[in-house]
Amino acid sequence: MEKKPTIYDIAKALNVTTSTVSRALKNSSLISEDTRKKVWEYAKKINYRPNKIASSLSSGKSNIVGVIIPSALVQFFSAVINSLEQILQQKGYTALLYQTNESYKSEVNGIKTLLEAQVDGIIISPSLETYDFSHINKAHHEGIPVIQFDRVDDKIDLPSVSIDDEKAGYIATKHLIESGYERISYISTDSKIQIFKQRFEGYKRALSEYGYLYREGLVVLGEMSIKGGMEGARKIMESKHRPDAFIGMDDFTALGIIKELTKMNIIPPQIPVVGFANQTFSEYITPSLSTIDQQAENMGKECANLFLKIRDKKSDSDDKIEKIVLDPILIKRESS
């Protein structure tokens, strides 16, 4: 492999000091126009690229924001990243993405990696395995702005952007009740992270408010996936607690429910199905999937703007930690 060119190579070739090269590359007014031109021309000739980490050590800024997500395969997270990246780029920042694949161990390593990369901030949605938040708090205590999004937990007193998850579970259930259904099956993850507990509370609140019994036999807590949806639907349909409607706690789970019902020659809305997240595919499957929109684009914008707001604060001693809560939106389609 060829050695990467450095400012020392430029300085030696032009017979100037490394500080002169550094200032010229930063277009400092302390360097003459002629010298700046020679430095830039030679830097382009040898394909010199500045070392951002080295620059951050001297300036105290890397202009990089670390973004940690559970999975890039989930379109919701991709939409959040796309939105926040647009705003960050306008302000001269680059987003450095780290994917945990729902692993706590990977998430801990991700925080460590981003801190070593001298990022200016971290925006994170924790994994399903994350119950210990000491690694996140450690980053915050090192003076790095840390923002939670989507999977927000009150055990971390940090700025955050989320939807009202209790309300999300409530409106999904209310929609089915008001459409005439009462034996509503609920298929979700067995993870105890806060947002899923809140959605479950919303489900139970809606049943209670409309005078319907909560039936434990209609609830399956396992894996959120197409496979998890299929297995959950099969288990419920083969039990004595046959439901008249389903809620899947993400759109992949809901798709699995629809696939399993279809195998039984039951095409929603014969038995209605509602999902969560408003994934791109949910509009185009047959039947199209009713779902809860989590406002991914707005969430990304709010995350980016919140980071910039924290960056520009003169002091945080008297400032209240900002927690932004967006409204979930019910999208009614053919499946319900």
C-alpha positions in Angstrom: 0.0 0.0 0.0 1.2 3.5 -0.8 1.9 5.8 2.1 -0.8 8.5 2.6 0.6 12.0 1.9 0.9 14.3 4.9 1.4 18.0 5.6 5.1 17.1 6.3 5.4 15.9 2.6 4.0 19.2 1.4 6.2 21.2 3.7 9.3 19.4 2.5 8.5 19.7 -1.2 7.8 23.4 -0.9 10.5 24.2 1.6 8.2 25.7 4.1 7.2 24.9 7.7 4.4 22.5 8.6 2.6 25.3 10.4 2.6 27.3 7.2 1.1 24.4 5.3 -1.5 23.9 8.0 -2.5 27.6 7.9 -2.6 27.7 4.1 -4.9 24.7 4.0 -7.2 26.5 6.4 -7.0 29.6 4.2 -5.6 31.7 7.0 -5.2 35.4 6.3 -1.7 35.1 7.9 -0.4 33.3 4.8 0.2 35.1 1.5 -2.0 34.4 -1.5 1.0 33.1 -3.5 1.9 30.6 -0.7 -1.7 29.5 -0.2 -2.0 28.8 -4.0 1.2 26.8 -4.1 0.2 24.7 -1.1 -3.3 23.9 -2.4 -1.9 23.1 -5.9 0.6 20.7 -4.5 -1.9 19.1 -2.1 -4.2 18.3 -5.0 -1.3 17.0 -7.0 -0.4 14.4 -4.4 -4.1 13.7 -3.4 -3.6 14.9 0.1 -6.6 14.5 2.4 -6.7 16.2 5.8 -6.7 13.9 8.9 -10.0 14.9 10.6 -9.2 13.2 13.8 -5.8 15.0 14.1 -7.5 18.3 13.3 -10.1 17.7 15.9 -7.4 17.1 18.5 -6.0 20.6 17.9 -9.3 22.4 17.3 -11.5 20.6 19.8 -14.1 20.0 17.0 -14.4 17.1 14.5 -17.6 18.3 12.9 -18.8 14.6 13.1 -22.0 13.5 14.9 -22.2 9.8 15.8 -25.6 8.2 15.2 -26.3 4.8 16.8 -29.3 2.7 15.6 -30.5 -0.8 16.2 -30.8 -1.7 12.6 -30.4 0.0 9.2 -32.7 -2.6 7.7 -35.6 -1.0 9.4 -36.9 1.8 7.1 -38.0 3.9 10.1 -34.4 4.3 11.3 -33.1 5.0 7.7 -35.7 7.7 7.3 -34.7 9.3 10.6 -31.0 9.3 9.5 -31.8 10.7 6.1 -33.7 13.6 7.7 -31.2 14.5 10.4 -28.3 14.2 8.0 -29.7 16.8 5.6 -29.8 19.4 8.4 -26.4 18.4 9.8 -24.8 18.7 6.4 -26.2 22.2 5.9 -24.3 23.1 9.1 -21.0 21.5 8.1 -21.4 18.2 10.0 -21.0 14.6 8.9 -23.0 11.8 10.4 -21.0 8.7 11.4 -23.4 5.7 11.5 -23.0 2.8 13.9 -25.4 -0.2 13.7 -25.8 -2.4 16.8 -28.0 -5.1 15.4 -30.0 -5.0 18.6 -26.9 -6.0 20.7 -26.1 -4.4 24.0 -22.4 -5.5 23.7 -22.2 -3.9 20.2 -23.8 -0.7 21.5 -21.2 -0.4 24.3 -18.5 -0.8 21.6 -20.2 1.7 19.4 -20.1 4.4 22.1 -16.4 3.6 22.7 -15.6 3.8 19.0 -17.4 7.1 18.6 -15.7 8.7 21.6 -12.3 7.6 20.2 -13.3 9.2 16.9 -13.7 12.5 18.8 -17.3 13.0 17.7 -19.0 16.3 18.6 -22.2 14.6 19.7 -24.0 11.2 19.8 -27.6 10.6 18.8 -28.8 7.1 19.9 -31.7 4.7 19.8 -30.8 1.9 22.2 -30.9 -1.8 21.4 -33.6 -4.2 22.6 -31.0 -5.7 25.0 -30.1 -2.4 26.6 -31.2 -2.1 30.3 -27.9 -0.8 31.7 -27.3 2.8 30.4 -24.0 3.4 32.2 -22.1 3.6 28.8 -24.5 6.3 27.6 -24.2 8.3 30.8 -20.4 7.9 30.6 -20.4 9.7 27.2 -22.6 12.4 28.6 -20.3 12.9 31.7 -17.3 13.3 29.4 -19.0 16.4 28.0 -20.3 15.0 24.8 -23.9 16.0 23.9 -26.0 12.8 23.9 -29.5 12.7 22.5 -31.9 9.7 22.8 -34.5 9.2 20.1 -37.4 6.8 19.5 -36.5 4.3 22.3 -36.3 6.8 25.1 -35.9 5.7 28.7 -36.6 7.9 31.7 -33.7 6.2 33.5 -31.4 8.4 31.5 -32.0 12.1 32.2 -30.9 13.3 28.8 -32.4 15.3 25.9 -34.6 13.2 23.8 -37.0 13.0 20.8 -39.8 10.4 20.7 -43.5 9.8 20.1 -46.1 9.5 22.8 -45.9 5.7 22.9 -48.7 5.2 25.4 -50.9 7.2 23.1 -49.8 5.2 20.1 -50.9 1.9 21.7 -54.1 3.6 22.8 -55.1 5.0 19.4 -54.3 1.7 17.6 -56.6 -0.2 20.0 -59.3 2.5 20.0 -59.4 2.4 16.2 -60.2 -1.3 16.3 -62.7 -1.0 19.2 -64.6 1.8 17.4 -64.7 -0.4 14.3 -66.6 -3.0 16.3 -63.9 -5.3 17.6 -63.3 -6.3 21.2 -61.2 -9.5 21.3 -58.0 -7.7 20.2 -54.8 -9.8 20.1 -51.6 -8.0 20.9 -48.3 -9.4 19.5 -45.1 -7.7 20.6 -41.5 -8.2 21.9 -40.7 -9.6 25.3 -38.1 -6.8 25.7 -38.8 -4.7 28.8 -37.6 -1.4 27.3 -39.8 1.5 28.1 -41.5 2.3 24.8 -43.0 -1.2 24.5 -44.2 -1.2 28.0 -45.9 2.2 27.3 -47.6 0.9 24.1 -48.9 -2.1 26.1 -50.3 0.3 28.7 -52.0 2.2 26.0 -53.6 -1.0 24.7 -54.9 -1.9 28.1 -56.1 1.6 28.8 -58.2 1.6 25.6 -59.8 -1.7 26.5 -60.6 -0.4 30.0 -62.1 2.9 28.9 -64.4 1.1 26.5 -65.4 -1.5 29.2 -63.7 -4.5 27.7 -61.8 -7.1 29.7 -58.0 -7.5 29.3 -57.5 -11.1 28.3 -53.9 -12.3 28.9 -54.6 -15.2 26.5 -54.8 -12.7 23.6 -51.2 -11.4 24.3 -48.0 -12.9 22.8 -44.7 -11.4 23.8 -41.8 -12.9 21.8 -39.9 -11.8 18.8 -40.7 -8.7 16.7 -40.3 -10.0 13.1 -42.2 -11.6 10.3 -41.5 -14.9 11.8 -42.6 -13.7 15.3 -45.9 -12.4 13.8 -46.6 -15.7 12.0 -45.8 -17.7 15.1 -47.8 -15.4 17.4 -50.9 -15.4 15.1 -50.8 -19.2 14.8 -50.6 -19.6 18.6 -53.5 -17.3 19.2 -55.7 -18.7 16.4 -55.2 -22.2 17.6 -56.0 -21.3 21.2 -59.4 -21.1 22.9 -59.0 -17.3 22.9 -59.7 -16.7 19.2 -59.4 -13.0 18.4 -61.4 -10.8 16.2 -58.5 -8.3 15.5 -54.7 -8.1 15.8 -52.2 -5.4 16.7 -48.5 -6.2 15.7 -46.0 -4.0 17.5 -44.1 -3.2 14.3 -45.0 -3.5 10.6 -42.8 -6.6 10.1 -44.7 -8.4 12.9 -48.0 -7.2 11.4 -46.9 -8.6 8.0 -46.2 -11.9 9.6 -49.7 -11.9 11.1 -51.3 -11.2 7.7 -49.2 -14.0 6.1 -50.3 -16.5 8.7 -54.0 -15.5 8.5 -53.8 -15.7 4.7 -52.5 -19.3 5.0 -55.7 -19.9 6.9 -57.8 -18.4 4.1 -58.6 -15.3 6.3 -57.8 -12.1 4.4 -57.8 -8.9 6.5 -60.0 -7.0 7.2 -62.0 -10.3 7.8 -59.8 -10.2 10.9 -58.3 -6.7 10.9 -54.6 -6.1 11.5 -52.8 -2.9 12.6 -49.0 -2.4 12.7 -46.5 0.2 13.9 -43.9 2.4 12.1 -45.4 3.0 8.7 -42.6 1.2 6.8 -42.5 1.9 3.1 -43.8 -1.6 2.2 -46.9 -1.2 4.4 -48.7 0.8 1.7 -47.9 -1.6 -1.1 -48.7 -5.1 0.3 -52.0 -6.7 -0.2 -54.1 -5.8 1.7 -52.3 -2.5 2.5 -51.5 -2.2 6.2 -53.1 0.1 8.6 -50.3 1.4 10.9 -49.1 4.0 13.4 -46.8 6.6 11.8 -43.9 7.5 14.1 -43.1 10.7 12.3 -39.6 9.5 11.3 -38.8 12.6 9.2 -39.8 15.0 11.9 -38.0 13.0 14.5 -34.8 13.3 12.5 -35.2 17.0 12.1 -35.9 17.5 15.8 -32.8 15.4 16.7 -30.5 17.5 14.4 -32.0 20.8 15.6 -31.7 19.7 19.3 -28.0 18.8 18.8 -27.4 22.3 17.2 -29.3 24.0 20.0 -27.2 22.2 22.7 -24.0 23.0 20.7 -24.8 26.7 20.8 -25.7 26.9 24.5 -23.3 29.2 26.5 -24.1 27.3 29.7 -26.3 24.4 30.6 -26.3 25.0 34.4 -29.8 26.6 34.5 -31.3 25.0 31.4 -34.0 22.3 31.7 -33.2 19.1 29.7 -35.4 19.2 26.6 -37.6 16.2 25.9 -39.5 16.5 22.7 -42.6 14.3 22.3 -44.3 14.0 18.9 -47.9 12.8 18.3 -48.3 9.3 16.8 -50.5 9.3 13.6 -52.9 6.5 12.7 -52.8 5.6 9.1 -56.0 3.7 8.1 -55.6 1.3 5.2 -57.3 -1.9 3.8 -56.1 -4.2 6.6 -58.5 -2.6 9.1 
